[in-house]
């Protein structure tokens, strides 16, 4: 007559190990999600910096100013020659 209140199958009717696996799985998932969010943040910052470097070159700016009529054809040709 030795046993506990829940019978001979153990705590939770034998399903305790499933809850334990779910609990530790959740903890591990949260840890890896946290680490991934930190590494993605650094990754995106690097991409943002590289995209800023890819902004308009001086020749592109010159072409835009000429297209808008801000500079004349002579000024455009002179600066274009100076740039390269």
C-alpha positions as CSV (number, residue, x, y, z in Angstrom):
1,X,0.0,0.0,0.0
2,X,2.9,2.3,-0.5
3,X,2.3,5.0,-3.1
4,X,1.4,8.6,-3.4
5,X,-1.8,10.4,-3.9
6,X,-1.6,10.3,-7.7
7,X,-1.2,6.6,-7.9
8,X,1.7,4.6,-9.3
9,X,2.2,6.5,-12.6
10,X,3.8,9.5,-11.0
11,X,3.1,13.3,-11.1
12,X,0.7,14.5,-13.7
13,X,-0.4,11.0,-14.7
14,X,2.8,10.2,-16.5
15,X,2.7,13.4,-18.6
16,X,5.1,15.4,-16.5
17,X,8.0,14.7,-18.8
18,X,6.1,16.3,-21.7
19,X,5.7,19.5,-19.8
20,X,9.3,19.4,-18.8
21,X,10.4,19.1,-22.4
22,X,8.0,21.9,-23.5
23,X,9.3,24.2,-20.7
24,X,13.0,23.7,-21.5
25,X,12.2,23.9,-25.3
26,X,10.6,27.3,-24.6
27,X,13.6,28.5,-22.6
28,X,16.0,27.4,-25.3
29,X,13.9,29.0,-28.1
30,X,13.7,32.3,-26.2
31,X,17.5,32.3,-25.7
32,X,18.2,31.7,-29.4
33,X,15.6,34.2,-30.5
34,X,17.2,36.8,-28.3
35,X,20.7,36.1,-29.6
36,X,19.4,36.2,-33.2
37,X,17.8,39.6,-32.7
38,X,21.1,41.0,-31.4
39,X,23.0,39.7,-34.4
40,X,20.4,40.8,-36.9
41,X,20.5,44.3,-35.4
42,X,24.2,44.6,-36.0
43,X,23.8,43.1,-39.5
44,X,21.2,45.7,-40.5
45,X,23.3,48.5,-39.2
46,X,26.1,47.4,-41.4
47,X,23.8,47.2,-44.4
48,X,22.5,50.7,-43.7
49,X,26.0,52.1,-43.6
50,X,26.9,50.4,-46.9
51,X,23.7,51.8,-48.5
52,X,24.7,55.3,-47.4
53,X,28.0,54.8,-49.1
54,X,26.2,53.9,-52.3
55,X,24.4,57.3,-52.4
56,X,24.6,59.5,-55.4
57,X,28.0,60.1,-56.8
58,X,29.2,63.6,-57.6
59,X,28.4,63.0,-61.3
60,X,24.9,61.9,-60.5
61,X,24.3,65.1,-58.4
62,X,25.7,67.1,-61.3
63,X,23.4,65.4,-63.8
64,X,20.4,66.1,-61.5
65,X,21.3,69.7,-61.2
66,X,21.7,70.1,-64.9
67,X,18.3,68.3,-65.5
68,X,16.6,70.6,-63.0
69,X,18.1,73.6,-64.8
70,X,20.1,74.8,-61.9
71,X,23.3,75.0,-64.0
72,X,24.0,75.7,-67.6
73,X,25.5,73.4,-70.2
74,X,28.9,75.2,-69.9
75,X,28.9,74.8,-66.2
76,X,28.0,71.1,-66.5
77,X,30.7,70.4,-69.0
78,X,33.3,72.3,-66.9
79,X,32.5,70.5,-63.7
80,X,32.2,67.1,-65.5
81,X,35.7,67.7,-66.9
82,X,37.0,68.5,-63.5
83,X,35.5,65.4,-62.0
84,X,37.1,63.1,-64.3
